[in-house]
Amino acid sequence: MEHKAQNEQEMVMLTLFLKHAPGLDLDAIQSKLKSKDWWSRFPIEGVELVSWVVAMGFGQIVVLKTPAHLVPAINLELERSAWGVFNTECYVSYDFVPVRERIIARVKAGGQ
């Protein structure tokens, strides 16, 4: 197995599902997030925010692009700042658009 050069960082994408904790209204959510300094602490330094959407009735869906070595720090910040406000789910993810485009081109050319 080849090792990456020291200046090359393995990048991963994380998709975070931040489900609203039951029983909290918007004022309670905002108050808790403010008290935990959420808005200045998350996402952590060195992480790219790819998207952040609100899904009505569900909560928020956040996609981050990050060096793999920062995943534990992201998890720690979620534990510090998001727990009690959101029920969190985290998934390693990737951008499927380039793959989809290759599949479409292959199918148009007669392949599968």
C-alpha positions as CSV (number, residue, x, y, z in Angstrom):
1,M,0.0,0.0,0.0
2,E,1.4,3.4,-1.0
3,H,1.5,6.2,1.6
4,K,0.4,9.6,0.6
5,A,3.0,12.4,0.7
6,Q,2.9,14.3,4.0
7,N,1.4,17.4,2.4
8,E,-1.4,15.4,0.8
9,Q,-4.4,15.0,3.1
10,E,-7.0,12.3,2.6
11,M,-10.3,14.1,2.4
12,V,-13.7,12.7,3.3
13,M,-17.2,14.0,3.2
14,L,-19.5,13.7,6.2
15,T,-23.2,14.0,6.0
16,L,-24.7,14.9,9.4
17,F,-28.3,14.5,10.3
18,L,-29.2,16.8,13.1
19,K,-32.7,15.8,14.2
20,H,-34.5,18.2,16.5
21,A,-34.6,16.8,20.1
22,P,-38.2,16.1,21.1
23,G,-40.0,18.7,23.2
24,L,-37.9,21.7,22.2
25,D,-39.4,24.7,20.5
26,L,-37.3,27.1,18.4
27,D,-36.6,29.5,21.3
28,A,-35.3,26.6,23.5
29,I,-33.2,25.3,20.6
30,Q,-31.7,28.7,19.9
31,S,-31.1,29.3,23.6
32,K,-29.2,26.0,24.0
33,L,-27.1,26.5,20.9
34,K,-26.2,30.0,22.1
35,S,-25.2,28.8,25.5
36,K,-22.9,26.1,24.0
37,D,-21.4,28.7,21.6
38,W,-22.5,26.4,18.7
39,W,-22.5,29.1,16.0
40,S,-18.8,30.0,16.5
41,R,-17.6,26.5,17.3
42,F,-19.1,24.4,14.5
43,P,-18.0,23.4,12.0
44,I,-14.5,23.3,13.4
45,E,-11.5,25.0,11.9
46,G,-10.0,23.2,8.8
47,V,-13.4,21.8,7.7
48,E,-15.2,23.0,4.6
49,L,-19.0,23.5,4.9
50,V,-20.4,22.1,1.6
51,S,-24.1,22.5,2.4
52,W,-26.4,23.1,5.4
53,V,-30.1,22.7,4.8
54,V,-33.2,22.8,7.0
55,A,-35.7,19.9,6.4
56,M,-39.0,21.0,7.8
57,G,-40.3,18.6,10.5
58,F,-37.0,16.9,10.7
59,G,-34.1,19.2,11.6
60,Q,-30.9,20.0,9.7
61,I,-28.7,18.2,7.2
62,V,-25.1,19.3,7.1
63,V,-22.5,18.1,4.6
64,L,-18.8,18.7,5.4
65,K,-15.6,18.1,3.5
66,T,-12.8,17.4,5.9
67,P,-9.3,15.9,6.2
68,A,-9.9,12.4,7.6
69,H,-7.8,13.1,10.7
70,L,-10.3,15.8,11.8
71,V,-13.2,13.3,12.0
72,P,-12.6,12.6,15.8
73,A,-12.5,16.4,16.5
74,I,-15.8,16.9,14.6
75,N,-17.4,14.1,16.7
76,L,-16.1,15.7,19.9
77,E,-17.5,19.1,18.9
78,L,-20.9,17.5,18.2
79,E,-20.8,15.9,21.6
80,R,-19.9,19.2,23.3
81,S,-22.3,21.5,21.4
82,A,-25.1,19.6,19.7
83,W,-26.2,16.9,22.2
84,G,-29.3,17.9,24.0
85,V,-30.4,20.0,21.1
86,F,-30.1,17.5,18.3
87,N,-30.1,13.7,18.0
88,T,-27.1,13.2,15.6
89,E,-26.4,10.7,12.9
90,C,-23.1,10.9,10.9
91,Y,-22.3,9.1,7.7
92,V,-19.2,9.1,5.5
93,S,-20.4,10.2,2.1
94,Y,-19.2,11.2,-1.4
95,D,-20.2,13.3,-4.3
96,F,-22.1,10.9,-6.7
97,V,-22.6,13.5,-9.5
98,P,-19.3,12.6,-11.3
99,V,-20.1,8.9,-11.0
100,R,-23.6,9.4,-12.3
101,E,-22.2,11.3,-15.3
102,R,-19.9,8.4,-16.1
103,I,-22.7,5.9,-15.9
104,I,-25.0,8.0,-18.2
105,A,-22.2,8.2,-20.7
106,R,-21.5,4.5,-20.5
107,V,-25.2,3.7,-20.9
108,K,-25.6,6.0,-23.9
109,A,-22.6,4.2,-25.5
110,G,-24.4,0.9,-25.1
111,G,-22.9,-0.3,-21.8
112,Q,-24.5,-0.9,-18.4
